[in-house]
Amino acid sequence: MESLDELQKRLHLSEEWNMRLQAQIQELLRLPRSDVEILRSRMHNPDIAIPLLQCYDATIMEKQEENERVIQENQKLRLQLDSVNGELCLSRDAARTAEELLKETQQSAQQQQRSLEDMRVHAERDCQKLQQDLACALESESKLKHEVQLMRRQLTAAQEEAAQRQRDVAALEEAVRLAHGRLKSTTNEKDETLQQREVQRVQLQLLTKENEDKLHELERLRNRMVQALRQASENHAAHMRLVEEKHSEMVESLRTQLQTQDLELQKLRAKLARVDACGVDTKYGFSLRTTTELLESQTRQAQEIEMKRLYSELSALQLQRDDAVLRYEQLSTSLRREESERASAAHEEIQQLRLKLRDLGQQHEQLEKEHGRVKEELRVQREKSKSHFGDLQRAKQERDQALRKSEEIRRALTNAEEACELCRQEAKEEVARERRRMEEQVKQHEEVLKELQLSKERAHTATSVAERRCDELRHQLTDTTSQIESLQSRLEKREREVEVLTLEKAHFQEAVRINQKQALESDEKVQQLMSQDKEKSRQLQELKLTVEQLKLEVARGARLRGRLVVESHARLS
């Protein structure tokens, strides 16, 4: 846009120079012949011609410096374009690294999912083994009350641990729910920013379209002005051709009149010669001289009348030429005024468009800051997901500890079985004595079996709850992966929008280059018009010189005629 302003300024300067040159040319054309001769003699003076040539050299050097400055500005713009391309490459590299990080997170999530599946399978196998061990324990613990009470205490401890694990799992669920809510809020904010960027992109397209329309309108007005100036110059040239034709006709008529006068003079000379040869008396000679004098006075009066008529026609033609030049100047000034007004209006509109583009650039910077903030929030969410993964690892460790405890219980059951064998041997010896006590123990054993069945059912429910929790965590992982994919797609959209902006920037640069080229073409056309005006002024000077030559020839003919009259008088006398 700065280059457009500079082009507009140069165009205004060239128009001002053209108007000044036109005014100077018109002033020179209005000068009388004496002033023109004085100026011509002054131009032959070296004290005046050398400073003028130095001024011309200074203007040429100024134009060369201006051309070099334009070339330097073009180089600066190219360097800026290279820097912008480098920044775009850096942004693309950053987007590529973000994609790689997203891929790594997806792979890690898949690995975590596979590890959770393996853990679930191992847990199911361990549960089956526990069920088998419990069945064996139920078969082996039919006779020992003390060991059953010990197992009851161990089961209560295991239930407490399971309750603790459930509380931990509930805390993890709450943390995951909060993380999911935060992710939803970030996605909503990103959607809003994308909508704002889309609206701003549409506004930018509309502004660029309006700018192109204004540039086309300015180019059309410039073409109209050039066409009007060309038409006016053609009309002026046609009028000058008509004036030249009339001048040539007048010159031809003057030449024919001079020829006829020469012929009449020759005839009079012949008559005078015949009269001299006849030798008439002085009386008739005096009358003849008086008649010749009368003829000469009549011819002189006729020539003076004809010259006055020709001068009046010439003055009328000069007045017509001045009127045509005045109309040409009025038309050119009006056209220049209209063009300057339109150019000023276009300049104001371009300033407004520049302000709008600056506002859009600020909004783009704000969106970039928002994008950085969203990236930071995404990093925080990733860290939180890593912390959740650590919590899952701790839960896995706690489950392993529970499995180890169940293994210890199984070993305790084996020890109990060995003790049961010893008790059986002792029981065989004391069967009679302990029969009634055994019946009581059978009743207690049935109660213990019921309690074990209840504990077994509770263990089954705990395992089912753990499986459901694993499924829920798996679904949450799938949701997070889908959200990561959506974020990746949005990043790709952002890259496409950046590419569109780079293309629009290239279009703007191409438009600036075209405007520069058009400005150069307009300068060349102005130079051509100036050269045409110079050529026309030169032709007008030549016409003036021809008129002066004709005047000199007429004066020479008058002198020749006077000399012939004097000679004829001398011969007659």
N, C-alpha and C positions, 0 to 999 in steps of 0.2 A: 504494500500500500504506500510505503514511503517513495518507492520508485514511481508510482503513479502520480503522486504529488509533484515530484520533480519534473516529470514529463509535462504535467499541466502548467507548471511554472515556465518551463522552456517554451511551450506553445504560446503562452501569453506574451513572453518576451519577444518571440519571433513575430507575433502579430503586431506588437507595438513597434518593433523595428520596421516592419513592412509599412505600417501606417505613416511612420515618420519619413521613410523613403518616398512614399507616394506624395506626401505633403511637400517635401523638398522638390520632387520632380515637377509637381504642379506649380510651385512658386517659381522654379526656373523657367517653365514654359510661359508664365505670365510676364516675365521680365522683358523689357524692350530690347531692341537690337543693340543699342549703345551699351547697355549694362552687360549684355552677353559678350560684346567685344572686349569690354573692360575685364570681365572675368576670364575670357580666353587669354588676354595678354598677361593677366596675373598668373594664370596657370603655367605660362612659359617662364615665369620668374622662378629661379631656383630657390630663393629664400622662402617662397610659398609652396612650391612643388615638393621640396625635400621633406618638410614637416608632414605634408599630407601623405607622402609615401611612407614615412615613419609611422603615422597613424594607421595606415593600411596594414603595415607589417605587425603593428601591435595588436590590431584586431585579429589578424591571422594567427598570431601566437596565442592569443586568448582562446580562439576556437580550438587550437591544438591542445592547449592545457585542459579545456573543458572535455575534449574527447578522451584524453588520458585519464581524467578524473572519472568519467563514465566507465572506462575499462576497469579502473581499480574498484569501483563500486560493484561491477559485475563479478570481479574476482572475489570480493568480500561475500557477495551473495552465494557464490559457488561454495566458498568455504563454510558458510552457515549451513548450506544444504548438506555438505559432507558431514558436518557435526550432527545434524538431525538424523541422517542415515545411521551414523554410529550409535546414537542413542536408541534408535529403533532396533538395531542389532542387539544392543545390551538388553533391551526389554524382551526381545525374543529369546535370548539366552536364559533370562530369569524365568520366563514362562516355561521353557524347556526343563529347567531344573525343578520347577514346581510340579510339572508333569511326572518327572522321574520320582520325586518324593511321594506323589500320590500313588504311583505304581508300587513303590516300596511299601507304603502303608497298606495297600490292598493285599500285597503278597503276605505281609505280616499278619493281617486279619485272617487271610485264608489259612495260614499256618496255625494261628490260634484256634480257628474253628476246627481244624483237623485234630489238634491236640485235645480240644474239649471232647470231640467224638471218641478219641482213644481213651480219655479218662472215663467217659461214660461207660464204654464197653468194659473197661477194667472194673469199674464200680459194680456193674451188673454181675460180672463174674464173681467178684468178691462177695456180693450179696447172695449169689447162689451157693457159694462155698459156706457162707455163714449159715444159710438155711440148712445145708446138709449137716454142718457141725452142730447146729441147734437140735436137729433131729436125733443125731447120735447122743447129744447130751441128755435129751429127754428120755431116750432109751436107757442110758447108763445111770441117770440120777433117780431111779425108782425107789431107792432104799435109804438114801443118806439125807437126813434133815439138816444136819449142820452144814454140809457142803451146799445144800440148796439155799439156806439162808445167806451163805457167803455169795453165792451167785446172784441172789436178790439184791444184795448191797451193790455188787458190781453193775447190775442192770440199772439200778437207780442212778449210779454215777454216769453211766453211758447216756441215760435219758437227759440228765442235766447238760452233758456235753452237746447232745443233739439240740436241746433248746437254745444253748449258747450259739450253736452254728446257725440255727434258724434266725436268731436275732441279728447275727452278722450278715446273713443273706438279705434280711429285710433292710438293713442299713445300706448294703450295696445296691439293692433295688431303688432305694430313695435317691442315692447319688446318681445312678444311671438315669432316673427320671428327670432329675434336675439338669443333667447334661443334655438330655434330649430336648428339654424345654429351651435351653440356651441355644442349641443348634437351630431349633425352629425360629427363634427370634432373629438369629443372624441371617438365616435364609430369607426371612421376610424383609429385613433391611436391605439385603442384596437385591431382591426383586424390585424394591422401591428405587434404589439407585440405578438399576438397569432401565427402568421406565423413564426416569429423569434423563438419562443419557440418550435414550431413543428420541424423546421429545426435543432435546437440544440438537440432536443430529438432524431432525426434520427442519428445525428452525434455521440451522446452518445451511441446509440445502436451499431453503426458500430465499435466504439472504444472498447466496451465490447466484441464484437464478435472477433475482432482482438486479444484482450488480451487472450480470451479463446483459440484461435488457437495457440498462442504462448506458452501458458501453456501446451496444448496437445503436441506440438512439443518438448518442454523441457522434458516432461514426457517420450515421445517416445525415445528421445536421452538417457535419464537416464536408461531406460530399456535396450536399446542396449548396453550401457556401462556395465551394470550389467551382461547381457548375455555374452558379450565378456570376461569379467573377469571370469565368471563361466566356460566358455569354456576353457579359458587358464588354470584355476586351474585344470579342469578335465584332460586336456592334460598333465599338469605337474604331476598329480597323476598317470596317465597311464604310463608316462615315468619312474616315480619312482618305479612303480610296476615291469616294465621290468627290471630296474636295480636290484631290490631286487631278482627277479627270476634268473638273471644272477649270482648274488652273491651266492644265494643258490646253483645253479648248480656248481659254482666253489668250494664252501665248500664241496658239496657232492663228487666232483671229488677228492679233496684233501683227504677227509676221505677214499675213496676207495683206493687211492694210498698208504695212510698210512697203511691201512689194508693189501694190497698186500705186502708192505715192511715188515710188521710184520710177515706175513706168510713166506716170504723168509728168514727172520732172524731165525724164528723157524726151518725152514728146515735146514739152515746152522748149527744151534745149534745141531740139531739131527745128522747131518753128522759128526760134530766135536766130538760129544759124541761117535759115532761109531768108529771114527778114534782113539780116546783115548783108547777105549776098546780093539781095536786090538793091540795096542802097537807097532806101526811101529817105524822104526829107526829115528834118528834125521834128517837125510838128507831129507827123505820124509816129515817129519814134517815141516821142514823149507820151503820146496817147497809149502806145503799146506798152511802155514801161508802167504807166498807171494801171493798165489792165492786168499786167503780170503781178504788180503789187497787190491789186485787188484779189487776184486769184490766190496769191500766197497768203494774204491775210485771211481769206475765206478758208483755205485748207488748214491754216494754223488754228483758226477758231474751231473748225470741225475736229481737228486732232485733239485740241484741248478739251472740247466737249466729250469726245470719245474717251480720253484719258480719265476725265472726271467720272464718267459713267463706269469705266472699268474699276477705278478706285472705290467707287460706292459699292459695286458688286463685291469687290474683294473685302471691304469692311463688313458687308452683310454676311459673307461667308465666314469671316473671322468671328463675327458675333454668333453665328450658328455653331461654329466649332467650340467657342467658349461655353455656349449653352449646353452642348453635348458633353463637354468635359465636366461642367458643373453637375449635370444629371448623373454622369458616371461617378463622380465623387460622392454625391448624395446617396446613390444606390450602394456604393461600396461601404460608406460609413454606416448606413442603416444595417446592411448585412453584417458588418463587423460588430455593431452594437448588439444585434440579435444573437450573433454567435457568442459574444462575450457573456451576455446574460445567460444564455443556455449553458455555456461552459461553467459559469459561476454556480448555477443551480445544480449542475451535475457534480461539481466539486463539493457543494454542501451535502448532496446525497451520499457521495463517496465518504465524506467525513462521518456522516451518521452510520454508514455501513461499517466503517472502521471501528467506531465506538461499540457497535453491536458485536463485531468480531472480538474486540478486546474483552467484552463481558463474557462471551462464550469461552474465550481462553481461560478466564478466571474460574468459570464454572467447571471447565475441564480439569484445572488444577485441584479444585475442591474434590472432584470425583476421584482424582488420583490419590488424594489424601485419604478419602473414604475407603478406596481399594486397599491402601496400606493398612488402615485400621482393621479392615475385615481379615486381611492376611494375618495380622497379629492375633486377632480373636481365634482364627482357625488354628494357629500354632498353640494357643492356650488350650483349645479343645483337644488338640492332639496330645498335649502333655497330660490333660485330665484322663484321656482314654488310656494313656500309658499307666497312669496311677491306678485306674480301674483294673487294668490287666495285672498290675502287681497285687491288687486285692484278690483277684481270682487265683493268682499263684499261691497267695497265703491260704485261701480257702482250700486249695488242693493239698497244701502241706498239712492243714488241719485234718482233712479227710484221711491223709496217709497216717497221721497220728492215731485217728480213730481205728483205722485198719490194724495198726500195730497193737492197739489195745485189745481189739477183738482177737488178734492172734494170741495175745497173752491169756485172754479168757479161754481160748481153745486149749492152750497148754494146761491152764488150770483145770479144765474139764478132763483132760487126759490123766492128770495127776489124781483127779477125783475118781476117775474110773479105776486106777490102780488101787486107790484106797478102798474103793467099793469092792474090788476083788478080795482084798484082805478082810474087809468086813463080812463078806459072804462066808469066807472060811470060818471066821469067828461065829457067824450067825448059825452055821450048820451045827456047831457045838452047843449053841445056846438056843436052839429052836423052841424047845418046849418052854423054856423059862421066859422067852421073849415073844411068845405068840400073841398074847393080848396087846403087848406094846406095839407089835408090828401092825396089828389091825388099826390101832390109832394112827400109826404112821402112814398107813395106806390112805386113810381119810385126809390127813394133812397133805399127802402127796397129790391127791386129786385137786385139792385147793391150789397147790403150787402149780399143777399142770394148767389149771384155768388161768392163773396169773401169767404163766409163761406164754399161753396162747394169746392173751391180751397184749403182752409185750411184743410178741411176734407181729401181731396186727399193727401195733403202733410203729414198729420198725418198717413194715411194708408201706404204711402211709408216709413215713418220713422219706423213704427212698423214692416213692412216687412224686412227693413234693419236690425233692431234689432234681428228679428228671424233668418235671415241668419247669423248674427254675432254669435248668440248662437250656431247655427249648426256648424259653423267653429270652435268655441271653443270646442265643443263636439268632433269633429274630431281630433283636436289637443290633447285633453285628451286621446283619444284612441291611437293616435300615441305614446304619452309618455308612456302609459301602455305597449304597444308592445315593446318599447325600453327597458323599465325596465325588461320585461320578457327575452329579448335577453341578457341583462346584467346578469340576474340570471343564464341563461343557460351557459354563459361564465364562471361565477364563479364555476358552477358545473364541467365544463371541467377542470378548474384549479385545483379543488380538486382531480379529477381523475388522472390528471398528477402527483400531489403530491403523491398519492397512488402508482402510477407506479414507481416513484423514490424511495419510501420506499421499494418496492419489489425488485428493482434492488440493493439497498443497502444490503438487506438481502441475495441476491444471491452472492454479493461480499464477504460478511462475511462468507457464506458457502464455497466459493472457498478458502478463506484464511484458514479456518479450515481444508479443505481437503489437502491443501498444507502443513500445519503443520503436519498432520497425515502422509503424504507421506515422509516428511523430517525425522520424527521419524522412519518410516519403513526403510528408506535408512540408518539411523544410526544403526539400529538393524542389517541390512544386512552387513554393514561394520564391526560391532562387530563379526558377524558370520564368515566373511572372515578372520578377524584377528585371531579368535580362530582356524580356519582351518589351517592358516599359522603356528600358534604355534604348532598345532598337527603334522603338516608335519615336522617342525623343530625338534620336539621331536622324531618322527620316524627316521629322519635322524641321530640324535644323537644315538638312539638305534642301528641303522645299523653300525654306526662307532664303537660303543662298541662291537657289535658282531664281526666285522672285527678284532678289537684289541684282542678279546678273541681267535679268530681263529689263529691270529699271535702267541699269547701266547701258544696255544695248539701245533702249529707247532714247536715253539721253545722248548716246553717241549718234544715233540717227538724226536726232534734232539738231545736234551740232553740225553734222554733215549737211543737212538740209540748209542750215543757215549759211554754211560756207558756200554751198552751191548757189544760194540766192545772191550772196555777195559777189561771187564770180560772174553770175549772170548780169548783175547790176554794173559790174566793172566792164564787162563786154559791151553792154548797151551804152554805157557812157563813153 
